[in-house]
Amino acid sequence: MRFVVHLSAAFCVGLGLVGMLTACDVASIPAGQGSASSPGSGTTRSAGAAADSAPYADRDSSGASQNVTVPSGGVPCAVSAVLEQKCLSCHGAEPRFGAPVSLVTYNDLMAPAPSAPSRTVFDSVLERVSSSQRPMPPPPAAELSAAEREILAQWFAQGLPRNDAQCTKGTARPPSNPGVSCPTDLAIQPASPYALASQSGDQYVCYGVDVTRSQPSHAVAFAPRIDNARVLHHALLFEASSSYPATPQPCSGGGSVTWKLITGWAPGTKGFELPPEAGFPLKTSGATHYVVQLHYSNPQGRPNEVDASGFDICTSAPRKFEADVLAFGIQQFTIPPTPRGAAPYSKTCRVNAKLVPSFPASPSLAGIRVIAAMPHMHTLGTAISTELLRGGSESNIVDLGTVPAWDFNTQAWIPLGDSGAGVTIQSGDVIRSRCSWNNTTGSNVRFGERTQDEMCYSFSVYYPKIKNLVAWALPATVASLTDQTCSSP
């Protein structure tokens, strides 16, 4: 069976602003659905398809787009078509998801770039769509095609002439939906909306939700619940060992080292579903403690912005297998300042499928199927990879989650195996983790939960659950403590 990750082909073009932009897709924004009660706790919702909060007049009864002829705003029609298809769900007339500028008219594109006033917005567009280190679109969205890049480059080579022709455009947005095929019935939402400060910097806010179930059940799919698309940049859902306050409050962008990452959302991603044979168990004795972390960006300094975003969950009767999350990676490192022009600092560690081979009762990963990975670093990270060496051999390597150009603001599940069918770990296999960082702080940086600290984790969804795995981060802990070849080239 396959793990399903719903991704969008649409994305926002970057403008040279670190941490401000990600891939975007209006279809990933579910409008309010059904009914909800008891904010701040896991609540049951009525099922039903999401309604589009802003339907377009040119959509027919099926919801399909109909072409209309509109002024180009001074932008050549071919260029306007690329921007419309790939950018305007974020960079429209009213920017969304923390995007700092519009990319609609000629004047928008010729304006000074907010991060480099000596350059135009379009200069930064060209730079980011061709960047390998800070690409737009960032993973997991598909990169700009060669033909699309050529359209933008040709207009630049021609001197960016203004063109006020009438252009044919399909301006209808696709119907909003949560990106999962099942009806969601459990709402994860705050006790009250959070009021953002009128400032342009990033803001991180967390709140907790305790879910109690009277009968055994599994959480089988997770969908983003987007309330204010103007300012929400990304969202993460963790499982914690204890309750967290239900009222949203400022928190560390790094979360907590004790929280287990369950899922995440950033523009360009939707929800995810577990395969039909597996689900995350919800507790019947005590509560399942969820924590939602929301990242806001308000570059326009809009006043009076509030948000109550979260996640919607599909639940079902218990499935054949219990799913769980573990973390590969590295927990012990000291990152020295990176000299100007030098390569990033890297560290590589390994762990065996039988975590501690010399210990008979050691937990073993052999027999589990790893279906998706969500690599996780902080803002100094440049690349992260997790690989399975089949039988410990360098000649048979299987990817378990690689992000060659890390972006802290774009974290999403990566499906593993052929067609997302997952990868089964076998006895004798070795898992190798590698992280690279560009330390521009001028001081040593170590592992930790604060945003100014760093991490090297690859959260991995797997089944069946390993009963004697006493901590979700144990594979990373063992790799850090026992790998004598753990290297820092």
N, C-alpha and C positions, 0 to 999 in steps of 0.2 A: 504494500500500500504506500501511497505517496503522501508526503507532507506538503501542504498547499500554502504557498506564499503568494499573495496577490500584489503585483507590482504595477506601477504605471509607466508608460513610455514617455509621459510628459515630464518636463523639468523646468526649473527656473535658471536663466542664464546668470552667472555670477558677475559681480561688479567690483572685484578686488577687495571685498570686505571680509576679513577672516571671521568665521563663525556666524555670519549673518544670513546666508542663503543656503537652501537645500533644494532638492528636487520637489516639484509641486504637481498636484493633480487634484482638480476640484472634485473628481469622482470619489476621492478618499475622504470627503467631508460629509459624514452622515448628518442630515438634519435631525431635529428632534423626532423621535418615533414613539408611538404608543403612549403609555403613561408610566410615571414613576412615583415612588413615595419614600418617605423616611430618608432624606439625604444624609450622607455620612455613614450609611450602612449598606451592605449588599442588599439590594432591593429587587423584587421581581417586577418585570416589565411585560406589558402585553406585546405580542409579536406583531410584525407587520413591516411592510417595505417602508423605507424612508421616503419622506416627501421632499421635493426640491424646494428649498427656502426662497429661491429667487428664479422662478421659471422664466424662460425667454419667450417673447411673443412669436418667434419664428420656429417654434418647435411644433411638430404635428402631434396628433393624438397618441402616436406610439412613442413619443419622446425623442424621435430622431431629429437630427439637425437638418435645417433647410437653408440653402445658400441664399444670401442677400447681397446686394450691391451697396457698398458704403464708401465714404471718403477714406483715403489711405492715411490721412493725417500727415502727409508730406513724405511718407516712407514708400519706396518702391514696392509694388505688390508682392514680388517674390520674397523680399526681405520681410515684409509685413506678415506673409504667410508662415514663415519660419518662426517668427516671434509669437504669432498667435497660437500656433500648434504646440510650441515648446515652452513658452514663458508666461503668457498672460494670465494663467490661473493663479500666479503669484504676483506678477508685475503688471497688473491691469491698471485701469484708471484709478482704482483704490487698491494700493498694494496690500497683499495678504501674507500671512505666515511670517511676519517680521521682515519681509522684503523692504528695502529702504527707498526704492524709486519705482516709477512706472516706466514701462518700455512700450508705449503705445504710439506716441507721435514723434515726428522729426525733432521737435523741440526737446522732448524727453531724452532722446538719444544724444543730442548735441550739448546737453547740459553738463556742467562740471561734475565729475565723479565725486561722490561724497568723501571717499577715502583718499583721493588724489585730485584736488581741484585744478591742477595744471593739465589734466587729461579729461577727455570727454567720457561720458557713460559708455558710448559705443566702443571706445578704445578698450575699456575694461571688459566689455562683452567679448571682444575678439581674443583678448588674452586668456580669459578663463575657459572658453570653449576649446582652447588648444592646449591647456595646461595638463601635465601628467601628475603634478604634485597637488594641485588644488583644482581638480577638474569640475566643470559644470557641463552636464549634470554630474553630481557625485554618485557613486554606487549607493543603492542598487539600480538606479535608473540607467537606461541605455544612453551611451554617449551620443553626441551629435554626429550625424552621418557625414561622410566626406562631401556629399553633394550639398548638404545644408551649410557646412562650413564654407564651401566654395561660394555659395550665394552671398554670404556675408562678406567674404574676402574680396569678391569682385566689386561689390558696391564701395568698399573702402578704397580699392585701387583706382576706381573711377573718380575719386574725390568726394564721395558722399553727396551726390547731387540730390536736391529735393525733387520729389515727384508727387504731384497732387492728383494723380489719376484716381478713378473710381475702381475699387477692388472688389472682387467677389469673395465673400467669406462665409464660412459656416460657423456662426457665432453661438449657436445653442450649446449649452453645457450638457454633458450626459447626465441622466438622472443620478442623484446622489444615492449611494448605497454603502453599507458598512464593509464591503469587501469580504464577507463570509457567506456561505450558502445556507447556513442554518439560522433559525429565528433566535435572536438574542433574548434572554429572559432574566439576566442578572445585571443590574446597573452598578458600576463602580463610580461614584460621584462624591463631591465634597459636601460637608454639612452646610456650607454657604459659599457663594461665589467669592472669588478673590479680587480685590480692587488693586489694579496695578498703579505704581507710582508713575507720574508723567516724566519719564526719563528715557534716554536712548540706550542705556546699557542693558546687558543681559540680566534677567532676574530668574532665580530658581526657587520654586515653591513646592512643598510637599504636603500631602495629607494622607490620612489612613482610613481604611474601611475594613471592618471585621465582618466576615461572612460566617454564619452558622446555618447548618443544615440538619433537619431532623431525620432525614433518610440518606443513605449512602448515594453519592452522585459524583460525577466527574465534570470538570470544566474542559470543554472540547474545542472551543474556538474563542478568539478574542478580537474585538473590533474597536477601532478608535471612536471615541465619543467627543467630537469637536464642537465646542461651544462658541468660541470667539476666534475665527480664522484670521483676524487682522493681526493678532499679537502672539498666538501660540506658535512656537517654533518646533518643538518636539515634545514627546511624552514617553515616560517609561513606567512600567508596572513591575513592582517587586513583591516578593513574599517575605515577610519578616517573622521573627520568632516571638514578637510581642506587639501589643497594640501601639499605634502611632496616633497622635491627635487628629480628629476628624475635620477640624477647621484648618484650611490652608494657611501655611506659614512659610517664611523664607527658610531655605535649607541649603546645604552644600551641594554644588553642582556634581560632586563626585558621589553623592549618595552615601551609603554606609557599607563598610566591608562585611557586615553581617547580613545584608539583604541579598536575597537570591533573585536575579533578574528573570522575569517570566516572559515579558514581551515589551515591545517598543513601537512607537510610531514617529515617523517624520514625513513631511510632504514628499509624495512619490511612492509611499507604501500605504497599504490598507491594513487588513487584518490578517490573521493566520489561523489555520485549522490543523488540528492533529489528525493523523490517519484514523480510519474508522475503528481500528482495534485498540486505540490507546486514548487515555485522558488523564488530566491532573486530578487526583482525589481531593475532594473538599471535606473538611473535618466534620464529623458528627459529635465528637467529644471535644468541647472547647470550640475555638473559632479559627478559621483561616485568616491570617492577618495580612492584608494587602497594603502596600504603600504606593501612591502615585506621585511621581515627580514630574513637574511641568516646567518647561523652559520657555520663558517669554522674551520677546524682543519687540521694542517699541521705538524704532529709530526716528519716527516722525514726532515723538513726544506727545502723542494724542492724550488728551485728558479724559478722565472718567471711563477708562476701559476696565471692564470686569470680565471674569471668565470662570466657568465651572466645568471644564473639560475633564474627561476620564476615559473609562473603557466600558464596553458592553460585552458580556460573556454569554456564550451558549453553554448550557449544561445538559447532561443526559444521565440516564441510568448508568451504573458502573460498566465500563467496557472490559474487554478481556485482559488488557495490560494497564498497569499504572505507569504513567509517564513521570519523568522527573527532569531536573536540570542539574548538571554538574559543570565545573569550570576547569578547563585546562589552562595552563599559563605559568606565570612566574610571580612569586610573592616577595622575593628578596633581591633587591638590586639598589645600587646607588648610581645615579646618572650624573656624570660630571658635566660642567659647562661645555658646550660644543664650540670649539674654536671657529672663528670666521672662515668659511670656505671648506670646513672639514665635513667628512661624511657623518651621518647620524650615528649615535652610540647604539649598539645592538647587544642583545643577550639572547642566548639559546639554551634551553633546558629540555630534558627528556624524562619520560615516565613510562614504565612498563605496563602492559595490560594487567598483570598481577602487580598491584601498586608496590608492594614490598615483597619481592620474591623469596627472601629468606625467612619470612614470617608465615607459617602455615595458614593462619586465620586471616591473612590479609584480604581486604576486598579485592575482587577481580572485575575488570571491565569486559572480560571475554564473554561473548554471547549477547551483549547489548547492541541495539541498533541506534546509531546516532543519526537523527533525521534533519537537524538544522543547527546552525551555529550563529551566535551574535557576538563577534569580537568586541572588546571593550578596553579602551585606553582613555586618557585624559587629553588635555590640549597640546601637550608637547609631542604626542605620538605622531609618527610618520608612516609606519607600516606594521602590520601584524599578520602572522601566519600560524596555523596549526596543521600539522601533517601527520598522517599515519604511515609508518614504515612497516609494511606487511612482512611479518616474520623478522622484523628488525633490519630489513635489507634496504639499502639506499637505492637499489634498482627497481623497487616496487613501492612507489609513494602514492598515497591517496590523499586528496585535499580534504581537510576537516574545517575549513573556514579561513579564507585569506582576504585581506584588504590591503592591496599594495600602496594605496594613497589614502591614509587614514584621515577622517574628518570627524571630530568629536560630536558634531551636530547632526550627523547622519548615521544612526545606528538601527539596523534592521536585521531580521533573520535571513541567513543565507541557506537555501536548501542544499542538502548534500547528496552525493551519489548520482547515479544516472537518472535523469528526469526527476530528481528529488526523492528517489526511493530510499535514500539513507545508506549508511555504511555500517556494516556489522564488524565489530572488533573481535578478533580471534586471539586465542592463546598464542603467546610469543610475539605479538605485535608491540610496537613502540610508538608512542605519540610524542612528537617534537613540537615545541612552541618557540616562537621567535618574535621578539618585539624590538622596534627601533624608535628612538626619540631624538629630537633636535632640541637640546636644552639651551634656550636663549635667556634664562633667568640670571645667569652669572653666579649661581650657587648650586651646590649639589641638591639633587631631588631624589626622594626615596618613595617607596611604596606607601600608599595611604589613601584615605577616602576623601580628603579635601580636594577641591579642584586644582589647587596648586601642587598637590602631590601627584603621583602617577600610578597607573595600574597596567597590568598585562594579563587580561583574562579573555578566554573564549568560552562564553556561556554556551552550553550545548544541551539541546533537548534530546532525550533518549528514552527508550523503553526496552525491556521491563525494568522497573525500579530496582536498584541494588539495595537490598534490605540492610546490609551491614556497612553501607557507606555513611559514616557517622556525620559527615559534613560535606556540603555540596562543593566546597573548594578543595577537598582533600587531594584530588589529582595534582592541582597546582602546588599545594603545600608539599607533597611528597617530592615532586620534581625539583622544587627549590632546595629541599633539605638533603636529598639523597643522591642527586645526579653529580657525580664527581667530575664529569666532563662539561658541566654547565659553564659555558664560555661567554666571554665578552671581548670580541675581537676589536 
